[in-house]
Amino acid sequence: MRREVCFIGVVKMSKKNIGSSFDEFLSENAMLDEATAVAVNRIAAWQTEQKMKAQNRNKTAMTSAAAVLDKTLKVALMAV
């Protein structure tokens, strides 16, 4: 196995030793859809949190919007 040392002791392997992509691994193990759904939910939650911070709103002020968002995400997950 050919290795190249770069920076502070980090070992970089040559491309011939690299296997399939992480997406392919998840797909082969029937986990890609679930992982994608979790990622989408986390992104939506993060974006909502950022918008709330930008508008100086807390969760109490956003309760009805959060309920609508939760319901929308549940429906979207059921479709996956």
N, CA, C and O atoms as CSV, one atom per row, in Angstrom:
chain,resi,resn,atom,element,x,y,z
A,1,MET,N,N,0.841,-1.169,0.000
A,1,MET,CA,C,0.000,0.000,0.000
A,1,MET,C,C,0.893,1.242,0.000
A,1,MET,O,O,1.763,1.395,0.858
A,2,ARG,N,N,0.668,2.109,-0.958
A,2,ARG,CA,C,1.460,3.330,-1.080
A,2,ARG,C,C,0.818,4.440,-0.270
A,2,ARG,O,O,-0.370,4.721,-0.426
A,3,ARG,N,N,1.595,5.066,0.589
A,3,ARG,CA,C,1.086,6.156,1.414
A,3,ARG,C,C,1.971,7.376,1.259
A,3,ARG,O,O,3.178,7.273,1.041
A,4,GLU,N,N,1.352,8.508,1.374
A,4,GLU,CA,C,2.091,9.752,1.356
A,4,GLU,C,C,1.850,10.445,2.684
A,4,GLU,O,O,0.714,10.519,3.152
A,5,VAL,N,N,2.898,10.945,3.286
A,5,VAL,CA,C,2.757,11.674,4.540
A,5,VAL,C,C,2.681,13.151,4.212
A,5,VAL,O,O,3.540,13.688,3.511
A,6,CYS,N,N,1.657,13.798,4.718
A,6,CYS,CA,C,1.526,15.219,4.498
A,6,CYS,C,C,1.171,15.912,5.814
A,6,CYS,O,O,0.504,15.326,6.666
A,7,PHE,N,N,1.596,17.100,5.972
A,7,PHE,CA,C,1.385,17.917,7.156
A,7,PHE,C,C,1.887,17.202,8.403
A,7,PHE,O,O,2.893,16.496,8.338
A,8,ILE,N,N,1.229,17.363,9.508
A,8,ILE,CA,C,1.740,16.873,10.784
A,8,ILE,C,C,1.302,15.423,11.005
A,8,ILE,O,O,0.330,15.175,11.719
A,9,GLY,N,N,1.996,14.481,10.410
A,9,GLY,CA,C,1.735,13.072,10.642
A,9,GLY,C,C,0.456,12.527,10.035
A,9,GLY,O,O,0.118,11.368,10.277
A,10,VAL,N,N,-0.260,13.310,9.264
A,10,VAL,CA,C,-1.488,12.833,8.631
A,10,VAL,C,C,-1.105,11.996,7.429
A,10,VAL,O,O,-0.284,12.410,6.611
A,11,VAL,N,N,-1.696,10.824,7.320
A,11,VAL,CA,C,-1.369,9.923,6.226
A,11,VAL,C,C,-2.431,10.063,5.138
A,11,VAL,O,O,-3.629,9.956,5.399
A,12,LYS,N,N,-1.968,10.301,3.925
A,12,LYS,CA,C,-2.865,10.407,2.777
A,12,LYS,C,C,-2.671,9.166,1.926
A,12,LYS,O,O,-1.558,8.876,1.486
A,13,MET,N,N,-3.765,8.423,1.690
A,13,MET,CA,C,-3.666,7.201,0.902
A,13,MET,C,C,-3.866,7.531,-0.571
A,13,MET,O,O,-4.550,8.496,-0.912
A,14,SER,N,N,-3.273,6.736,-1.430
A,14,SER,CA,C,-3.441,6.956,-2.860
A,14,SER,C,C,-4.868,6.598,-3.266
A,14,SER,O,O,-5.552,5.836,-2.583
A,15,LYS,N,N,-5.302,7.167,-4.394
A,15,LYS,CA,C,-6.685,6.974,-4.837
A,15,LYS,C,C,-7.034,5.518,-5.127
A,15,LYS,O,O,-8.199,5.136,-5.024
A,16,LYS,N,N,-6.059,4.708,-5.483
A,16,LYS,CA,C,-6.373,3.314,-5.806
A,16,LYS,C,C,-6.868,2.549,-4.578
A,16,LYS,O,O,-7.483,1.492,-4.723
A,17,ASN,N,N,-6.613,3.061,-3.379
A,17,ASN,CA,C,-7.039,2.395,-2.151
A,17,ASN,C,C,-8.372,2.901,-1.614
A,17,ASN,O,O,-8.883,2.388,-0.619
A,18,ILE,N,N,-8.918,3.885,-2.260
A,18,ILE,CA,C,-10.174,4.460,-1.791
A,18,ILE,C,C,-11.327,3.670,-2.398
A,18,ILE,O,O,-11.356,3.414,-3.602
A,19,GLY,N,N,-12.274,3.288,-1.547
A,19,GLY,CA,C,-13.416,2.493,-2.008
A,19,GLY,C,C,-14.535,3.359,-2.540
A,19,GLY,O,O,-14.305,4.463,-3.036
A,20,SER,N,N,-15.730,2.855,-2.434
A,20,SER,CA,C,-16.896,3.569,-2.946
A,20,SER,C,C,-17.198,4.787,-2.067
A,20,SER,O,O,-16.629,4.959,-0.990
A,21,SER,N,N,-18.098,5.610,-2.556
A,21,SER,CA,C,-18.461,6.815,-1.812
A,21,SER,C,C,-19.338,6.454,-0.619
A,21,SER,O,O,-19.883,5.353,-0.540
A,22,PHE,N,N,-19.461,7.394,0.299
A,22,PHE,CA,C,-20.284,7.176,1.486
A,22,PHE,C,C,-21.749,7.003,1.089
A,22,PHE,O,O,-22.460,6.192,1.683
A,23,ASP,N,N,-22.205,7.760,0.087
A,23,ASP,CA,C,-23.582,7.606,-0.397
A,23,ASP,C,C,-23.821,6.193,-0.930
A,23,ASP,O,O,-24.882,5.613,-0.697
A,24,GLU,N,N,-22.847,5.642,-1.639
A,24,GLU,CA,C,-22.980,4.280,-2.155
A,24,GLU,C,C,-23.055,3.277,-1.006
A,24,GLU,O,O,-23.834,2.325,-1.050
A,25,PHE,N,N,-22.234,3.501,0.021
A,25,PHE,CA,C,-22.265,2.633,1.200
A,25,PHE,C,C,-23.642,2.663,1.855
A,25,PHE,O,O,-24.206,1.617,2.177
A,26,LEU,N,N,-24.180,3.868,2.052
A,26,LEU,CA,C,-25.505,3.987,2.669
A,26,LEU,C,C,-26.573,3.331,1.797
A,26,LEU,O,O,-27.473,2.662,2.307
A,27,SER,N,N,-26.472,3.520,0.498
A,27,SER,CA,C,-27.438,2.947,-0.427
A,27,SER,C,C,-27.387,1.416,-0.400
A,27,SER,O,O,-28.428,0.759,-0.378
A,28,GLU,N,N,-26.180,0.855,-0.403
A,28,GLU,CA,C,-26.021,-0.597,-0.375
A,28,GLU,C,C,-26.575,-1.212,0.911
A,28,GLU,O,O,-26.994,-2.369,0.922
A,29,ASN,N,N,-26.575,-0.432,1.990
A,29,ASN,CA,C,-27.067,-0.926,3.275
A,29,ASN,C,C,-28.461,-0.408,3.600
A,29,ASN,O,O,-28.885,-0.446,4.755
A,30,ALA,N,N,-29.178,0.079,2.582
A,30,ALA,CA,C,-30.562,0.558,2.713
A,30,ALA,C,C,-30.706,1.618,3.797
A,30,ALA,O,O,-31.680,1.612,4.550
A,31,MET,N,N,-29.743,2.523,3.877
A,31,MET,CA,C,-29.791,3.576,4.885
A,31,MET,C,C,-29.780,4.974,4.260
A,31,MET,O,O,-29.873,5.965,4.985
A,32,LEU,N,N,-29.670,5.073,2.949
A,32,LEU,CA,C,-29.536,6.369,2.298
A,32,LEU,C,C,-30.775,7.237,2.487
A,32,LEU,O,O,-30.646,8.420,2.803
A,33,ASP,N,N,-31.962,6.686,2.305
A,33,ASP,CA,C,-33.196,7.473,2.438
A,33,ASP,C,C,-33.359,8.017,3.849
A,33,ASP,O,O,-33.711,9.181,4.039
A,34,GLU,N,N,-33.100,7.168,4.835
A,34,GLU,CA,C,-33.237,7.606,6.223
A,34,GLU,C,C,-32.207,8.681,6.560
A,34,GLU,O,O,-32.539,9.674,7.208
A,35,ALA,N,N,-30.975,8.494,6.132
A,35,ALA,CA,C,-29.921,9.474,6.400
A,35,ALA,C,C,-30.231,10.807,5.720
A,35,ALA,O,O,-29.988,11.870,6.291
A,36,THR,N,N,-30.764,10.748,4.511
A,36,THR,CA,C,-31.137,11.964,3.790
A,36,THR,C,C,-32.265,12.688,4.508
A,36,THR,O,O,-32.232,13.913,4.632
A,37,ALA,N,N,-33.263,11.949,4.982
A,37,ALA,CA,C,-34.383,12.557,5.704
A,37,ALA,C,C,-33.917,13.230,6.993
A,37,ALA,O,O,-34.360,14.332,7.316
A,38,VAL,N,N,-33.035,12.575,7.718
A,38,VAL,CA,C,-32.498,13.153,8.953
A,38,VAL,C,C,-31.730,14.427,8.629
A,38,VAL,O,O,-31.871,15.432,9.326
A,39,ALA,N,N,-30.926,14.391,7.583
A,39,ALA,CA,C,-30.136,15.566,7.197
A,39,ALA,C,C,-31.037,16.734,6.807
A,39,ALA,O,O,-30.779,17.873,7.194
A,40,VAL,N,N,-32.086,16.458,6.047
A,40,VAL,CA,C,-33.016,17.511,5.631
A,40,VAL,C,C,-33.692,18.126,6.862
A,40,VAL,O,O,-33.832,19.346,6.944
A,41,ASN,N,N,-34.107,17.300,7.807
A,41,ASN,CA,C,-34.738,17.811,9.022
A,41,ASN,C,C,-33.782,18.669,9.829
A,41,ASN,O,O,-34.175,19.715,10.346
A,42,ARG,N,N,-32.541,18.244,9.942
A,42,ARG,CA,C,-31.558,19.023,10.704
A,42,ARG,C,C,-31.282,20.363,10.031
A,42,ARG,O,O,-31.131,21.381,10.706
A,43,ILE,N,N,-31.219,20.361,8.709
A,43,ILE,CA,C,-31.000,21.614,7.982
A,43,ILE,C,C,-32.186,22.548,8.176
A,43,ILE,O,O,-32.002,23.740,8.419
A,44,ALA,N,N,-33.402,22.019,8.070
A,44,ALA,CA,C,-34.600,22.843,8.260
A,44,ALA,C,C,-34.642,23.426,9.671
A,44,ALA,O,O,-34.977,24.597,9.847
A,45,ALA,N,N,-34.304,22.621,10.670
A,45,ALA,CA,C,-34.295,23.099,12.057
A,45,ALA,C,C,-33.237,24.178,12.239
A,45,ALA,O,O,-33.486,25.178,12.912
A,46,TRP,N,N,-32.062,23.991,11.652
A,46,TRP,CA,C,-30.986,24.976,11.768
A,46,TRP,C,C,-31.379,26.285,11.086
A,46,TRP,O,O,-31.151,27.365,11.632
A,47,GLN,N,N,-31.972,26.188,9.887
A,47,GLN,CA,C,-32.391,27.388,9.173
A,47,GLN,C,C,-33.462,28.140,9.953
A,47,GLN,O,O,-33.440,29.369,10.020
A,48,THR,N,N,-34.395,27.404,10.538
A,48,THR,CA,C,-35.434,28.035,11.343
A,48,THR,C,C,-34.823,28.745,12.546
A,48,THR,O,O,-35.204,29.869,12.873
A,49,GLU,N,N,-33.879,28.086,13.198
A,49,GLU,CA,C,-33.203,28.681,14.348
A,49,GLU,C,C,-32.466,29.961,13.943
A,49,GLU,O,O,-32.505,30.954,14.670
A,50,GLN,N,N,-31.798,29.942,12.793
A,50,GLN,CA,C,-31.083,31.127,12.329
A,50,GLN,C,C,-32.035,32.278,12.036
A,50,GLN,O,O,-31.733,33.429,12.352
A,51,LYS,N,N,-33.184,31.978,11.434
A,51,LYS,CA,C,-34.175,33.020,11.139
A,51,LYS,C,C,-34.759,33.583,12.432
A,51,LYS,O,O,-34.985,34.788,12.543
A,52,MET,N,N,-34.999,32.714,13.401
A,52,MET,CA,C,-35.521,33.176,14.686
A,52,MET,C,C,-34.518,34.114,15.352
A,52,MET,O,O,-34.912,35.143,15.901
A,53,LYS,N,N,-33.234,33.778,15.312
A,53,LYS,CA,C,-32.200,34.639,15.900
A,53,LYS,C,C,-32.134,35.976,15.175
A,53,LYS,O,O,-32.014,37.024,15.809
A,54,ALA,N,N,-32.213,35.942,13.851
A,54,ALA,CA,C,-32.134,37.168,13.055
A,54,ALA,C,C,-33.308,38.096,13.334
A,54,ALA,O,O,-33.169,39.316,13.252
A,55,GLN,N,N,-34.467,37.524,13.663
A,55,GLN,CA,C,-35.673,38.311,13.933
A,55,GLN,C,C,-35.878,38.547,15.424
A,55,GLN,O,O,-36.909,39.082,15.833
A,56,ASN,N,N,-34.904,38.152,16.235
A,56,ASN,CA,C,-34.994,38.288,17.696
A,56,ASN,C,C,-36.280,37.684,18.251
A,56,ASN,O,O,-36.957,38.297,19.077
A,57,ARG,N,N,-36.609,36.489,17.794
A,57,ARG,CA,C,-37.801,35.794,18.278
A,57,ARG,C,C,-37.382,34.560,19.043
A,57,ARG,O,O,-36.357,33.943,18.753
A,58,ASN,N,N,-38.194,34.212,20.027
A,58,ASN,CA,C,-37.923,32.983,20.762
A,58,ASN,C,C,-38.937,31.926,20.355
A,58,ASN,O,O,-39.826,32.192,19.546
A,59,LYS,N,N,-38.810,30.750,20.903
A,59,LYS,CA,C,-39.685,29.647,20.502
A,59,LYS,C,C,-41.136,29.911,20.882
A,59,LYS,O,O,-42.046,29.481,20.174
A,60,THR,N,N,-41.366,30.615,21.995
A,60,THR,CA,C,-42.738,30.917,22.410
A,60,THR,C,C,-43.442,31.763,21.358
A,60,THR,O,O,-44.616,31.548,21.055
A,61,ALA,N,N,-42.707,32.731,20.804
A,61,ALA,CA,C,-43.286,33.592,19.773
A,61,ALA,C,C,-43.505,32.838,18.469
A,61,ALA,O,O,-44.312,33.245,17.633
A,62,MET,N,N,-42.793,31.755,18.305
A,62,MET,CA,C,-42.878,30.986,17.069
A,62,MET,C,C,-43.651,29.680,17.232
A,62,MET,O,O,-43.566,28.806,16.369
A,63,THR,N,N,-44.398,29.534,18.313
A,63,THR,CA,C,-45.054,28.263,18.610
A,63,THR,C,C,-45.951,27.795,17.475
A,63,THR,O,O,-45.871,26.642,17.053
A,64,SER,N,N,-46.799,28.681,16.983
A,64,SER,CA,C,-47.712,28.250,15.917
A,64,SER,C,C,-46.938,27.916,14.645
A,64,SER,O,O,-47.266,26.950,13.957
A,65,ALA,N,N,-45.918,28.702,14.330
A,65,ALA,CA,C,-45.109,28.413,13.147
A,65,ALA,C,C,-44.361,27.095,13.325
A,65,ALA,O,O,-44.219,26.330,12.372
A,66,ALA,N,N,-43.886,26.828,14.532
A,66,ALA,CA,C,-43.174,25.574,14.803
A,66,ALA,C,C,-44.113,24.381,14.647
A,66,ALA,O,O,-43.712,23.338,14.131
A,67,ALA,N,N,-45.350,24.531,15.087
A,67,ALA,CA,C,-46.319,23.439,14.957
A,67,ALA,C,C,-46.589,23.135,13.483
A,67,ALA,O,O,-46.672,21.975,13.081
A,68,VAL,N,N,-46.723,24.185,12.695
A,68,VAL,CA,C,-46.940,24.004,11.255
A,68,VAL,C,C,-45.719,23.346,10.625
A,68,VAL,O,O,-45.854,22.449,9.793
A,69,LEU,N,N,-44.533,23.787,11.019
A,69,LEU,CA,C,-43.300,23.199,10.489
A,69,LEU,C,C,-43.190,21.727,10.869
A,69,LEU,O,O,-42.852,20.895,10.027
A,70,ASP,N,N,-43.471,21.398,12.127
A,70,ASP,CA,C,-43.426,20.003,12.562
A,70,ASP,C,C,-44.387,19.138,11.758
A,70,ASP,O,O,-44.030,18.044,11.321
A,71,LYS,N,N,-45.596,19.629,11.566
A,71,LYS,CA,C,-46.599,18.869,10.809
A,71,LYS,C,C,-46.137,18.683,9.361
A,71,LYS,O,O,-46.281,17.598,8.796
A,72,THR,N,N,-45.584,19.737,8.763
A,72,THR,CA,C,-45.106,19.662,7.378
A,72,THR,C,C,-43.965,18.650,7.254
A,72,THR,O,O,-43.929,17.864,6.308
A,73,LEU,N,N,-43.037,18.673,8.208
A,73,LEU,CA,C,-41.907,17.737,8.173
A,73,LEU,C,C,-42.383,16.298,8.344
A,73,LEU,O,O,-41.862,15.394,7.691
A,74,LYS,N,N,-43.367,16.076,9.217
A,74,LYS,CA,C,-43.878,14.715,9.421
A,74,LYS,C,C,-44.518,14.191,8.137
A,74,LYS,O,O,-44.324,13.034,7.765
A,75,VAL,N,N,-45.285,15.055,7.462
A,75,VAL,CA,C,-45.904,14.656,6.210
A,75,VAL,C,C,-44.841,14.371,5.169
A,75,VAL,O,O,-44.962,13.414,4.405
A,76,ALA,N,N,-43.786,15.202,5.127
A,76,ALA,CA,C,-42.711,15.003,4.156
A,76,ALA,C,C,-41.970,13.694,4.442
A,76,ALA,O,O,-41.586,12.985,3.512
A,77,LEU,N,N,-41.770,13.373,5.713
A,77,LEU,CA,C,-41.084,12.129,6.061
A,77,LEU,C,C,-41.921,10.910,5.697
A,77,LEU,O,O,-41.375,9.877,5.310
A,78,MET,N,N,-43.213,11.017,5.815
A,78,MET,CA,C,-44.083,9.904,5.463
A,78,MET,C,C,-44.022,9.628,3.962
A,78,MET,O,O,-44.220,8.496,3.523
A,79,ALA,N,N,-43.749,10.660,3.189
A,79,ALA,CA,C,-43.673,10.509,1.735
A,79,ALA,C,C,-42.369,9.846,1.301
A,79,ALA,O,O,-42.277,9.307,0.199
A,80,VAL,N,N,-41.366,9.888,2.168
A,80,VAL,CA,C,-40.037,9.331,1.812
A,80,VAL,C,C,-40.042,7.859,1.851
A,80,VAL,O,O,-39.018,7.231,1.582
